[in-house]
Each structure stands twice: as structure tokens, then as C-alpha cells.
């Protein structure tokens, strides 16, 4: 039997506000437990929420970024459940009228195609606190620093059929929110958390199977693995005649398995009702257009510009726009080199290999966009050969900032002077009469091999500094 995976995603994005969504407490990561709280965060009696307008603006920015409809009137609701790190006994969220409604987000795939993902909704809500199990021996502690942190929950339709599609969407979403500046998307710090709703059905069927929810997975690699592991578990159950239980599960990467956390609640269990302490959010057309006009160039627009105006392949354009820092590095380097294709090749080749080896991001090493651009320019103007350029790049990576100084200090300048090269060629022809005669009597295939011999000898005589293209021209002229 062939099974098809059907998946929908819920992604929680921590918004880049300086304070919480309903209080003035800070949102910085890594503070000592319970030092970023106030009476509202702790749910003390008599406290009332006050909406952070920056969170509203950032939610609108996201909606425009994915081409979704903005809810001109949205409301907050109380989502009721009881958990130790939820001090009020309810979470302020949006259910009936979210701030961002339906849209379609276009996701680039590795083969250059576009995968449209239907966004069902994106709504504002406050985060809960955190249960800490290893700080006090034998006890669980509660840290409320995170309680009230502004979140945007992005919910998709069940459009995904493969783990690769899921990861591509999450990477594109991460790129979008960092471009927009509304979230740092740091998965290790919980700024971007993904829940995967997954079910199986036989290929060709239209009815959905019973789904499970994989909760709070915090890396692209773990998400991909968790999907494969959970799909295999469900397939084993279905093929053995057992049913899949609707529940929430966690992924254990150490044991490469998913484990049950709790049976899955349905929406009615939360007993949603409008929050009486918060007024509706009303957004007029003028505000929406003002926010739209302030949007930066989005990744999809950059990809189109890179292929149509700069002549890059769709594959290269996808890679160079995966995050804002890489795109900014590329554009700064292009400004210095005036050669987009060579810039893309160096960034996705030598520079990418160097930063990956050191576990860094683009721009995290000592090679600056200006330095790499200068290196490319020296190749284009004939100062450097491709082989010499590798040596110069090593110097840049080691922290030597000036390309021309590296060339000068290491004697790497390529010899393109016709007079100097003619002297070398004339000596080679005089010293290798047998090879000259063979060349003149040979067919085209044999001549190419003999030209290679002469070029090799010339490069040796010039200590690798002769311009190989100019050498080829001179040799063919003299030998002919």
C-alpha cells in the first residue's frame, strides 16, 4: 500500500518588540528567571492588559508580506486551559476574528519551481511561561519571563505532502520575517517554533486520516526527521489494523522517536470567549497603505530581480535570498565587483565552504563584501588568474583586508604584458623543436594536447604568473 502524508503547520513567531504584548516588561532572551515580570505577567488581581501597538503593526507587516487579507476589525479572545506556567488560567489570543486572514505564500523549491502554500490565518497572542525541571532538585520551577511575550501564530491549510516541502516553507517563512524585521527567527531561543499536524491516507483517497500534532520542534533538521519517524509509526499502526489516536506528541531526537504528551484537545475544550478587558483592533485603509509603502524589498521580488536583471539562475537566486544577511552581502559585493555572476559563484562556492567549515553565517568571517568584490575585480582586469585568486581569498579569510596588498606582498600579479610573454614563448619554441614539428604536423585533437604542454611549460617558467588566455593566443599565433 502506498500512503500519502497530509500535513498542515502552526508556526509561532516571537515578534521583535522591546516589551510584552500587554505589559511593559522586557522581552530580552536569557535573563535570570522571573526578572522580566510585573504584576500583570504574574496575573495578580486588579491588573489590566494594555495592547502593544508595535505588535499590531508587525502583524500587519507580516500579512502584507504574504499577500494575505488584513482583518480591519480583529478581536482578542480568552483561550481557557490550566497549566502551571499559565498564571491567569487562560491565554489571551485571537480565535473568532484574527488580524491576518487568508493568503497564499509562494515558496521556492530547490528545483526552481514555486510551491504555493495557503495561509489560513495568522493571529496575535501572548506566550505562556516556562516550566523548569532541572533548576531545583526534586521540584519543578516556574519562570514567567516569557509570559506575555508577543507571538504571531501562522496557520496553514493542509497543503504539504513531503517533509522537504515543509522545510522549504519554514526556511522561506524564516527568510521573510527576518527580511521584514518582525522576528529574529532564532529557533534555538524559541523565537520560531513549529507544530506539525500529520495524518496518512492511501494515495488517491480524498478523506483525511486521523492526525497527530508534533509539538514545538526547534530545528529544520529535527522537523524533517520527526515527520519521517511519525509517518513510519502511523503507517505501522494502520497496516497492522490498529487506529491512530488523535494526540499531541513530542519528538525525541536522542532516541529518534515520537512520544505521546497528551490526548489532543478539540477547539471546544478551550471554551473561547471574547476578552472583556480589550477593545477591538480597528485598522483603516490609510494605515494599511502606509505600512505597505514602508515594506522592504521582499525575497520573492529579489529573486525575480536577480534572475531578470542580473542574469542569475533561479537556483542561485533562491540560495542568495534565503536570508537577509546573505542578500545584503551579495548586493554589497556586486556594487564593488560589478559582476553579479562571478559574485554569486564565489559566494556560493569558496565563501560558503569557508563559513560552513567554521560554523559561521555569511558575513561572520573576516571576508568583507568589499574585499571579495575587489578580488573579483582583479580577476576581471587580468591582474589575477583564477588559481592566484584562491591564494588571495585565503589571505582575506585570514584577516588581511587589502587585496592589492596581498597581491603585492606575495608576488601574485599575473603577467599579461605581450612583450614579456613573447619572450617566454619564443624561448619555449626555440628549446622544443621536436614538439613544434609535431604540432605543425598534427590534427586539431593532437594540437590541443601539445598546446597544453607549451602552456604548462610557460606557466612553470613564469612561476605561475603568466596569463593563460594570452599565452594560448600567442602560442597558436607563433606555432601556426
ZIRAKA-V979174 format. One record per backbone hydrogen bond with DSSP energy under -1.0 kcal/mol. CO is the residue of the C=O (numbers start at 1). NH is the residue of the N-H. Records with the same first field share a line. If there is no record, write none. Layout:
CO->NH ; NH
//
This chain:
2->203
4->201
6->199
7->160
8->197
9->156
10->195
11->154
12->193
13->152
15->17
21->52
22->50
25->20
32->35
38->42
39->44
40->43
44->47
52->56
53->57
54->58
55->59
56->60
57->61
58->62
59->63
60->64
61->65
62->66
63->68
64->67
69->101
72->283
74->281
76->275
77->93
79->91
83->86
85->129
86->89
89->81
91->79
92->126
93->77
97->75
99->71
100->122
102->69
103->119
105->117
107->115
109->112
113->109
115->107
117->105
118->157
119->103
121->155
122->100
123->153
125->151
127->148
130->143
132->141
136->139
141->132
143->130
146->149
148->21
149->127
150->15
151->125
152->13
153->123
154->11
155->120 ; 121
157->159
160->7
162->166
163->167
164->168
165->169
166->170
167->171
168->172
169->173
170->174
171->175
172->176
173->177
174->178
175->179
176->180
177->182 ; 183
182->16
186->191
187->190
191->14
193->12
194->217
195->10
196->214
197->8
198->212
199->6
201->4
202->205
212->198
213->249
214->196
217->194
219->223
220->224
221->225
222->226
223->227
224->228
225->229
226->230
227->231
228->232
229->233
230->234
231->235
232->236
233->237
234->238
235->239
236->240
237->242
238->241
246->264
247->213
248->261 ; 262
249->215
250->259
252->257
257->252
259->250
262->248
266->269
267->270
268->271
270->80
273->78
275->278
281->74
284->288
285->289
286->290
287->291
288->292
289->293
292->295
298->302
299->303
300->304
301->305
302->306
303->307
304->308
305->309 ; 310
306->312
313->317
314->318
315->319
316->320
319->322
323->327
324->328
325->329
326->330
327->331
328->332
329->333
330->334
331->335
332->336
333->337
334->338
339->343
340->344
341->345
342->346
343->347
344->348
346->351
347->352
349->353
350->354
351->355
352->356
353->357
354->358
355->360
361->364
368->372
369->373
370->374
371->375
372->376
373->377
374->378
375->379
376->380
377->381
378->383 ; 384
379->382
383->414
385->389
386->390
388->392
389->393
390->394
391->395
392->396
393->397
394->398
395->400
396->399
402->406
403->407
404->408
405->409
406->410
407->412
415->467
417->421
418->422
419->423
420->424
421->425
422->426
423->427
424->428
425->429
426->430
427->431
428->432
432->436
433->437
434->438
435->439
436->440
437->441
443->447
444->448
445->449
446->450
447->451
448->452
449->453
450->454
451->455
452->456
453->457
454->458
455->459
456->460
457->461
458->462
459->464
460->463
462->465
465->415
467->471
468->472
469->473
470->474
471->475
472->476
473->477
474->478
475->479
476->480
//
